[in-house]
């Protein structure tokens, strides 16, 4: 168990590169867990460390086999999402737009290995940078996936884009979820993830009955919002092409009405907004009224962040609408 002594920032000294670890348990079909696909999001590794230390201290066998993928340890050493020149480790799984990348070949091999092992379920664990509740994401609306998600939270996000994410790849093999566990350093996020993983290890099967509609709130991601590389932006009123409204992050998971303002914008810059098929939909979802950028329809943002590096590396936010779920 020496590996468990290493903080996320120290793993590169021990591993040097990503690693897939298989641990035995009473039920042989493994729970697959991926951590540190983004090097600055340590909650998954912290949760796994605490969980395995507990079982080791009590000399107890795991209730189910566990296959653990430890992702971008090089980026974790520097506290960054990914290093310069690296792809995003959660955009290179099967279905990726960059299948020839070495990292994509590694992820494809992992998926095939887990297919051979008869994987029971898959959990990918993340922090996020904005003010968001803890929630789970799924990529298919099927009952086993929804049961796995609501074991973590009644708030569930359904998305099919971006491409190349871990949960989409594993959804073809087994129930699969992505967990969003709040900001880095939030101890409640680590405890929540740890307790959830322990509950997953104790599952023997998924319920056959549908998740009752009163026990779940599903939101469907309809658009990804990015700031174009040639546009400057600010969050606190500093001069920029886009001056976002103060406390932008507090809009996360709020059902916003049409005409809600997002930013003051110059004449030359517009957000890059794409729907789940990759089509540009800026004019369907936003309008500019006398320099004020506003929504054209009621929507709910998620993962809004004022972290400039994350905005540049990933996106400003996702926009969602309620999904018309009916049990049965």
ROSE-80747 format. One record per residue: z, x, y of N, C-alpha, C in turn. Coordinates in steps of 0.001 Angstrom, whole numbers, padded with zeros to 6 digits, always signed. Layout:
ZXYZXYZXY
...
***
This chain:
+000000+000818-001210+000000+000000+000000+000000+000856+001265
-000354+002116+001146-000323+003011+002301-001208+002504+003432
-002303+001863+003094-003230+001356+004103-002538+000420+005075
-001548-000337+004611-000870-001314+005452-000006-000664+006522
+000210+000631+006438+000997+001329+007454+000201+001576+008728
-001121+001357+008676-001975+001725+009802-002261+000532+010702
-001962+000708+011981-002375-000239+013000-003908-000264+013077
-004452-001349+013604-005913-001466+013703-006530-000267+014413
-005858+000235+015439-006404+001362+016201-006390+002665+015415
-005651+002723+014294-005526+003937+013499-006348+003901+012211
-006957+002760+011912-007645+002622+010629-008789+003610+010453
-009468+003939+011546-010608+004856+011453-010175+006227+010937
-008933+006619+011209-008433+007909+010714-008257+007880+009199
-008010+006704+008662-007753+006569+007229-009017+006210+006452
-009834+005294+007029-010995+004789+006311-012308+005454+006701
-012437+005796+007990-013650+006366+008581-014768+005343+008742
-014833+004350+007868-015879+003331+007970-015373+002034+007358
-016206+000989+007410-015834-000314+006855-015508-000197+005372
-014694-001143+004895-014308-001095+003485-014107-002508+002947
-014525-002727+001698-014262-003957+000966-013236-003640-000116
-012111-004342-000076-010992-004095-000991-010781-005338-001848
-010640-005153-003170-010394-006272-004087-008982-006154-004649
-008197-007215-004505-006835-007265-005020-006740-008381-006060
-006051-008101-007159-005928-009079-008230-004939-010185-007869
-005140-011351-008489-004219-012471-008341-004286-013357-009572
-003378-014361-009648-003314-015220-010841-004625-015973-011061
-005184-016530-010006-006497-017167-010099-007550-016099-009772
-008529-015957-010639-009433-014813-010519-010527-015015-009476
-010894-016290-009166-011924-016484-008141-011318-016125-006786
-011871-015125-006094-011185-014576-004934-011359-015376-003651
-010339-015308-002825-010451-015687-001416-011025-014488-000678
-012131-014683+000026-012729-013601+000809-012244-013722+002242
-011744-012628+002791-011238-012597+004162-011871-011413+004879
-012440-011673+006049-012976-010583+006869-012167-010465+008150
-011873-009221+008513-011101-008928+009716-011804-007813+010499
-011537-007774+011782-012050-006714+012657-013578-006640+012684
-014255-007771+012509-015691-007743+012761-015942-007399+014222
-015022-007768+015071-014985-007285+016455-013761-006383+016585
-013997-005149+016963-012947-004138+016907-011763-004393+017808
-011951-005191+018848-010851-005469+019769-010079-006727+019399
-010392-007342+018253-009732-008581+017847-008919-008314+016584
-007680-007907+016762-006895-007360+015666-006082-008392+014898
-006131-009666+015304-005229-010662+014723-005381-010762+013214
-006601-010673+012703-006801-010801+011266-006141-009684+010491
-006326-008452+010960-005704-007309+010284-004183-007415+010353
-003644-007788+011509-002192-007917+011631-001662-008988+010684
-002384-010102+010567-001947-011180+009681-001986-010746+008215
-003053-010067+007816-003174-009600+006437-002095-008568+006123
-001844-007649+007049-000792-006651+006830+000549-007322+006552
+000912-008280+007398+002195-008949+007234+002259-009713+005914
+001173-010370+005565+001143-011142+004327+001300-010239+003109
+000521-009178+003033+000568-008300+001864+001874-007513+001792
+002423-007148+002943+003736-006494+002931+004785-007409+002309
+004708-008690+002633+005665-009662+002096+005572-009727+000574
+004356-009839+000059+004202-009909-001399+004625-008600-002052
+004308-007475-001413+004674-006170-001977+006187-005994-001992
+006847-006393-000905+008297-006225-000822+009009-007046-001890
+008470-008204-002202+009096-009068-003198+008559-008827-004610
+007643-007839-004735+007038-007494-006017+006449-008732-006704
+005768-009543-005884+005163-010767-006385+003657-010596-006507
+003099-011229-007529+001652-011246-007707+001038-012232-006723
-000145-011897-006208-000840-012835-005349-001210-014084-006145
-001079-015280-005543-001442-016502-006266-002926-016555-006618
-003739-015877-005841-005183-015845-006067-005694-014458-005703
-006735-014018-006386-007358-012740-006024-007807-012777-004564
-007746-011628-003934-008110-011510-002521-009126-010387-002367
-010256-010701-001754-011239-009674-001395-011224-009556+000121
-010865-008386+000606-010671-008158+002034-011728-007203+002563
-012483-007661+003565-013436-006783+004231-012860-006381+005576
-012694-005067+005746-012186-004503+007003-013392-003967+007758
-013708-004544+008900-014983-004357+009566-015125-003114+010417
-015209-003292+011717-015616-002218+012621-014413-001371+013031
-014007-000481+012142-012822+000340+012408-013069+001356+013517
-014324+001780+013687-014630+002720+014768-014409+002070+016126
-014877+000831+016280-014655+000122+017537-013183-000217+017726
-012489-000525+016623-011063-000826+016706-010277+000370+017232
-010719+001569+016896-010029+002773+017366-010060+002882+018878
-011064+002297+019505-011190+002347+020952-010885+001005+021609
-010459+000029+020811-010127-001270+021360-011312-001992+021963
-012478-001806+021354-013699-002412+021888-014331-003338+020857
-015080-004318+021350-015762-005267+020466-016727-004530+019541
-017540-003669+020116-018457-002806+019368-018712-001575+020212
-019036-000469+019577-019333+000755+020309-020776+000734+020815
-021044+001560+021793-022401+001686+022321-023354+002052+021181
-024429+001304+021067-025407+001560+020021-025149+000821+018731
-023962+000229+018580-023662-000560+017389-024108-002008+017589
-024537-002688+016521-024723-004133+016629-023377-004830+016557
-023365-006063+016955-022197-006919+016765-022035-007162+015266
-020880-006809+014689-020666-006955+013251-020624-008412+012800
-020564-009347+013739-020648-010756+013369-021986-011358+013773
-023011-010522+013796-024378-010995+014014-025342-010339+013022
-024811-009686+011996-025658-008917+011074-025515-009365+009619
-024951-010548+009394-024859-011079+008044-026182-011752+007681
-026424-012049+006401-027686-012681+006006-028048-013861+006908
-029329-013859+007328-029793-014804+008338-029898-014171+009706
-029484-012890+009809-029508-012172+011075-030928-011990+011607
-031012-011783+012906-032288-011497+013551-032634-010013+013492
-031701-009196+012951-031958-007755+012831-031702-007316+011382
-032483-007820+010424-032200-007578+009003-032368-006129+008568
-033078-005300+009352-033305-003913+008948-032182-002978+009397
-031237-003474+010182-030122-002635+010612-029293-002202+009403
-028795-000969+009379-027964-000533+008247-026770-001453+008007
-026186-001948+009095-025038-002843+008956-025445-004152+008280
-026668-004615+008553-027151-005846+007918-027319-005653+006417
-027785-004489+006011-027921-004219+004574-026545-004179+003900
-025563-003628+004599-024207-003589+004054-023662-005005+003880
-023827-005851+004888-023302-007215+004802-024013-008005+003705
-025317-007802+003555-026049-008494+002489-025515-008096+001114
-025193-006812+000953-024644-006335-000325-023267-006951-000588
-022469-007119+000470-021142-007737+000310-021280-009185-000131
-022194-009915+000481-022398-011312+000094-022808-011408-001372
-023707-010539-001800-024133-010568-003202-022989-010215-004141
-022163-009260-003743-021009-008894-004573-020050-010078-004706
-019831-010801-003619-018913-011930-003677-019527-013098-004444
-020841-013217-004401-021496-014230-005230-021220-013946-006714
-021327-012671-007089-021082-012277-008470-019641-012554-008891
-018707-012414-007953-017297-012597-008271-016878-014072-008250
-017810-014972-007906-017473-016399-007870-016491-016738-006779
-016761-016297-005555-015846-016468-004428-015402-017928-004295
-014103-018107-004065-013485-019440-003977-013647-020034-002574
-013386-019240-001560-013484-019679-000163-013551-018440+000717
-014008-018629+001942-014187-017511+002869-013535-017824+004205
-012827-016824+004754-012150-016967+006039-012457-015741+006894
-013024-015959+008061-013299-014891+009027-012364-015103+010208
-011608-014078+010590-010506-014255+011548-010796-013500+012844
-010630-014214+013966-010939-013659+015283-009875-014014+016313
-009776-013173+017325-009180-013529+018610-010292-013992+019534
-009920-014619+020654-010888-014802+021727-010268-014401+023053
-011094-014279+024074-010633-013680+025323-010202-014696+026363
-010715-015925+026298-010338-016947+027272-009128-017735+026812
-008700-018676+027654-007603-019567+027312-008153-020684+026436
-007897-020585+025130-008381-021560+024163-007263-021915+023202
-007271-023130+022662-006323-023437+021590-006729-022715+020316
-005842-022712+019331-006235-022240+018000-007134-023304+017393
-008280-022883+016846-009177-023849+016235-009989-023167+015149
-010616-023999+014306-011445-023511+013216-012892-023912+013460
-013817-023113+012944-015247-023403+013062-015853-023544+011672
-016792-024480+011553-017561-024646+010321-019041-024672+010680
-019865-024467+009668-021313-024431+009890-022058-025500+009117
-021345-026236+008296-021890-027404+007615-020834-028499+007647
-021282-029740+007726-020349-030865+007692-020272-031358+006248
-019419-030671+005484-019144-031040+004098-017628-031060+003919
-017146-031932+003029-015716-032193+002977-014881-030968+002606
-015333-030152+001668-014538-028974+001311-014380-028031+002501
-015450-027850+003275-015388-027013+004470-014432-027618+005497
-014468-028931+005652-013600-029597+006621-012138-029544+006191
-011877-029674+004893-010499-029536+004412-009984-028121+004682
-010825-027121+004436-010422-025736+004702-010138-025532+006181
-010940-026160+007040-010762-026025+008489-009496-026721+008975
-009268-027959+008527-008115-028709+009026-006794-028202+008455
-006856-027368+007430-005643-026679+006990-005128-025759+008103
-006036-025337+009004-005660-024482+010129-005410-025294+011404
-006298-026250+011702-006188-026999+012964-006968-028302+012845
-006517-029329+013540-007294-030571+013594-008501-030429+014517
-008511-029383+015350-009642-029117+016236-010643-028233+015511
-011836-028776+015295-012865-028092+014506-014161-028064+015308
-014794-026911+015351-016073-026736+016044-017160-026525+015000
-018217-027291+015118-019373-027187+014230-020506-026504+014981
-021020-025394+014421-022127-024704+015079-023078-024124+014047
-024329-023946+014434-025327-023287+013575-025968-022101+014280
-025536-021788+015470-026027-020647+016212-024868-020062+016989
-024716-018749+017105-025695-017693+016867-025950-017438+015382
-027071-016781+015124-027465-016430+013773-026738-015164+013318
-026679-014990+012001-026125-013756+011455-024617-013674+011446
-023937-014827+011592-022478-014776+011550-021989-014883+010101
-020808-014370+009877-020268-014294+008517-020140-015665+007882
-019608-016627+008609-019326-017929+008003-020592-018669+007597
-021680-018484+008334-022942-019120+007943-023441-018529+006619
-023344-017219+006479-023780-016568+005237-022964-017060+004047
-021642-017162+004205-020789-017550+003087-020804-019046+002820
-021235-019846+003794-021288-021290+003589-022247-021667+002474
-023172-020769+002126-024081-021030+001010-023421-020778-000347
-022268-020098-000333-021586-019754-001579-020338-020584-001831
-019642-020986-000755-018317-021567-000904-017892-022203+000416
-016815-022966+000424-016266-023409+001701-015952-022197+002584
-016350-022280+003856-016227-021116+004736-015827-021572+006133
-014934-020815+006746-014498-021116+008109-014371-019830+008915
-014463-020001+010217-014075-018975+011181-012831-019476+011897
-011817-018625+012010-010607-018977+012738-010607-018318+014102
-010267-019086+015128-010076-018554+016477-008595-018685+016795
-007926-017531+016946-006461-017483+016956-005866-017106+018303
-006548-017480+019396-006008-017178+020712-006220-015734+021117
-005559-015354+022187-005774-014031+022777-005125-012924+021951
-005663-011720+022097-005087-010533+021460-003646-010362+021930
-002754-010097+020984-001348-009900+021332-000513-011157+021275
-001153-012313+021065-000429-013578+020938+000182-013645+019541
+001488-013464+019453+002153-013431+018158+002030-014746+017412
+001934-015858+018146+001790-017140+017464+000461-017210+016721
-000575-016565+017267-001857-016516+016593-001782-015737+015295
-001069-014611+015324-000918-013806+014110-000128-014575+013057
+000962-015213+013454+001779-015971+012494+000990-017140+011909
+000224-017814+012767-000573-018946+012318-001590-018493+011267
-002269-017388+011537-003262-016865+010595-002598-016429+009293
-001456-015786+009384-000745-015328+008178-000343-016510+007300
+000246-017538+007904+000658-018715+007152-000549-019429+006549
-001630-019458+007287-002845-020099+006793-003392-019360+005573
-003471-018041+005650-003973-017276+004508-003093-017471+003275
-001797-017530+003469-000894-017759+002339-001170-019133+001727
-001394-020133+002578-001706-021467+002077-003028-021458+001304
-004015-020729+001805-005308-020643+001105-005158-019981-000256
-004329-018952-000333-004120-018276-001616-003463-019192-002639
-002736-020197-002166-002064-021125-003075-002937-022322-003447
-004090-022474-002817-004977-023576-003184-005544-023351-004583
-005579-024402-005371-006234-024320-006674-007573-025047-006672
-007718-026013-005771-008973-026737-005620-008954-027434-004268
-010092-027965-003868-010170-028710-002615-010101-030202-002905
-009425-030951-002040-009317-032397-002278-010684-033053-002407
-010747-034083-003223-011990-034811-003420-012189-035889-002348
-011097-036340-001737-011204-037394-000733-011651-036819+000610
-012306-037594+001448-012711-037117+002766-011504-036870+003668
-011664-035975+004628-010652-035797+005668-010615-037076+006508
-009473-037737+006636-009417-038953+007449-009839-038685+008893
-010566-039638+009475-011104-039396+010820-009996-039227+011850
-008808-039803+011595-007717-039653+012556-007044-038284+012468
-007418-037478+011470-006812-036153+011285-007701-035014+011754
-008812-035333+012400-009745-034278+012776-010474-034637+014066
-010658-033651+014903-011510-033761+016094-012612-032721+015941
-013852-033171+015795-014976-032256+015609-015809-032214+016877
-016112-030995+017293-016978-030777+018449-018188-029969+018005
-019342-030389+018459-020612-029767+018067-021098-028876+019205
-021338-027616+018918-021873-026698+019920-023345-027011+020163
-023664-027370+021401-025043-027756+021734-025761-026690+022550
-025018-025724+023113-025687-024712+023928-024827-023463+024061
-025506-022335+024198-024882-021054+024497-025262-020666+025912
-024267-020225+026685-024481-019922+028104-024251-018431+028343
-025275-017766+028865-025188-016336+029155-025556-016083+030617
-025048-014963+031129-025445-014508+032460-026575-013500+032294
-027711-013709+032928-028821-012757+032796-028407-011349+033205
-028932-010329+032543-028531-008948+032832-028751-008531+034286
-029743-009122+034946-030048-008714+036322-029222-009450+037361
-028295-010306+036946-027475-011072+037886-026041-010531+037900
-025519-010323+039079-024112-009951+039217-023268-011228+039239
-021988-011092+038898-021110-012269+038894-019683-011850+039211
-018899-012799+039668-017492-012544+039975-016686-013797+039662
-015360-013598+039519-014481-014707+039182-013418-014970+040241
-013343-014130+041249-012267-014251+042236-012789-014262+043661
-014033-014725+043835-014569-014874+045178-015266-013654+045737
-015342-012551+044961-016044-011369+045462-017535-011687+045591
-018223-011065+046565-019663-011309+046729-020422-010975+045440
-021278-011884+044996-022060-011699+043772-023144-012760+043729
-024124-012537+042850-025169-013550+042672-024588-014875+042180
-023553-014772+041332-022856-015963+040833-021365-015785+041061
-020778-016678+041834-019336-016664+042073-018739-017862+041322
-018166-017576+040170-017636-018665+039356-016366-019245+039974
-016102-020503+039648-014938-021179+040228-013659-020490+039768
-012612-020503+040604-011338-019889+040206-010779-020547+038945
-010048-019760+038168-009401-020220+036940-010400-020918+036015
-011571-020324+035887-012633-020882+035060-012173-021109+033624
-011351-020195+033101-010924-020280+031703-010143-021560+031407
-009515-022130+032415-008710-023333+032192-009568-024560+031886
-010882-024422+032027-011778-025517+031681-012042-025594+030178
-011651-024562+029432-011900-024562+027990-011281-025774+027310
-012049-026393+026434-011641-027554+025660-011173-028718+026539
-011721-028784+027754-011545-029945+028624-012859-030716+028643
-012797-032014+028489-013996-032835+028516-014385-033064+029966
-015372-032301+030430-015767-032283+031827-016779-033371+032119
-016671-033948+033290-017616-034980+033698-018874-034347+034282
-019933-035131+034359-021136-034681+035063-020761-034352+036505
-021453-033383+037072-021224-032900+038439-020034-031954+038555
-019380-031601+037429-018317-030600+037504-018907-029273+037967
-018367-028659+039054-018919-027386+039535-018501-026210+038673
-019424-025273+038475-019158-024056+037716-019159-022821+038607
-020045-022798+039600-020208-021567+040388-020977-021858+041665
-020866-020912+042582-021776-020842+043737-022819-019792+043387
-024091-020152+043507-025152-019260+043047-026169-019002+044155
-026764-017804+044075-027853-017469+044980-029158-018091+044519
-030183-017930+045315-031468-018559+045013-032169-017940+043808
-031894-016662+043526-032696-015948+042524-032105-015947+041129
-030861-016419+040944-030205-016308+039636-029863-017675+039062
-030146-017817+037783-029782-019007+037033-029213-018564+035689
-028299-019333+035156-027750-019010+033841-028829-019109+032772
-028666-018307+031725-029529-018356+030553-028862-019297+029555
-029399-020507+029398-028785-021539+028565-029762-021912+027459
-029335-021758+026198-030200-022072+025059-029497-023048+024127
-030288-023937+023514-029706-024878+022569-029626-024255+021179
-029235-025045+020184-029008-024479+018850-030292-024107+018124
-031443-024445+018689-032719-023981+018131-033259-022775+018880
-032522-022322+019927-032958-021179+020713-033836-021533+021900
-034005-022830+022164-034849-023258+023277-034060-023239+024588
-034731-022882+025689-034096-022863+027000-033836-024287+027477
-032594-024565+027870-032225-025928+028266-031411-025948+029556
-031591-024934+030404-030812-024880+031643-030945-026175+032432
-032163-026630+032636-032386-027779+033521-031911-029087+032905
-031719-029134+031585-031165-030326+030967-029653-030415+031162
-028996-029265+031296-027536-029258+031317-026935-028888+032669
-027695-028229+033537-027189-027800+034841-028167-028176+035942
-027625-028291+037131-028462-028417+038327-027792-027633+039450
-028565-027253+040436-028047-026540+041600-028181-027463+042795
-027050-027767+043401-026985-028679+044536-026428-027934+045735
-027328-027558+046663-026929-026829+047872-026124-025581+047524
-026617-024822+046522-025974-023578+046123-024827-023746+045144
-024488-024973+044773-023402-025233+043831-023977-025549+042450
-023576-024766+041465-024029-024963+040092-023135-026007+039441
-023751-027105+038947-022980-028216+038393-023567-028673+037066
-022718-029293+036247-023192-029920+035023-023997-031176+035346
-024963-031482+034508-025730-032710+034677-025219-033831+033782
-024321-033516+032821-023832-034515+031873-022451-034100+031385
-021669-035041+030845-020342-034690+030335-020446-033732+029145
-019709-032650+029202-019687-031661+028121-018323-030980+028097
-018071-030257+027013-016814-029515+026864-017118-028046+026629
-016623-027133+027489-016831-025702+027239-015792-025131+026280
-016188-024083+025596-015272-023310+024752-015547-021836+024978
-014489-021048+024862-014577-019583+024953-015057-019096+026317
-014891-019925+027357-015092-019408+028710-014161-018215+028913
-014690-017146+029456-013885-015950+029650-014223-015297+030971
-013220-014675+031568-013426-013888+032774-013444-012400+032461
-013553-012070+031180-013661-010667+030762-015117-010239+030920
-015397-009384+031885-016772-009023+032203-017482-008369+031028
-016785-007507+030297-017420-006822+029164-017853-007815+028102
-017020-008813+027809-017366-009806+026802-018530-010671+027278
-018530-011031+028562-019646-011816+029103-020955-011053+028921
-020932-009760+029181-022152-008963+029052-022536-008743+027585
-021559-008503+026724-021862-008208+025326-022193-009461+024526
-021588-010593+024886-021744-011801+024079-022255-012954+024939
-021370-013696+025558-021803-014830+026376-020685-015243+027312
-021018-016124+028255-020016-016692+029156-019215-017764+028437
-019911-018628+027684-019230-019711+026975-020208-020436+026071
-019666-021400+025340-020455-022370+024592-020155-023749+025167
-021148-024631+025106-020957-026006+025554-021029-026932+024347
-020110-027916+024305-019972-028757+023130-019945-030235+023526
-020201-031067+022518-020029-032501+022647-019289-032990+021412
-018671-034154+021503-017976-034696+020334-018980-035027+019229
-018588-034700+017999-019437-034978+016854-019034-036330+016260
-019992-037194+016005-019665-038541+015509-019289-038540+014035
-018074-038092+013742-017615-037977+012355-017072-039312+011866
-017472-039678+010684-016915-040847+010009-016565-040436+008594
-015318-040578+008196-014887-040204+006851-015603-041077+005816
-015942-040447+004692-016570-041211+003617-018063-040960+003521
***
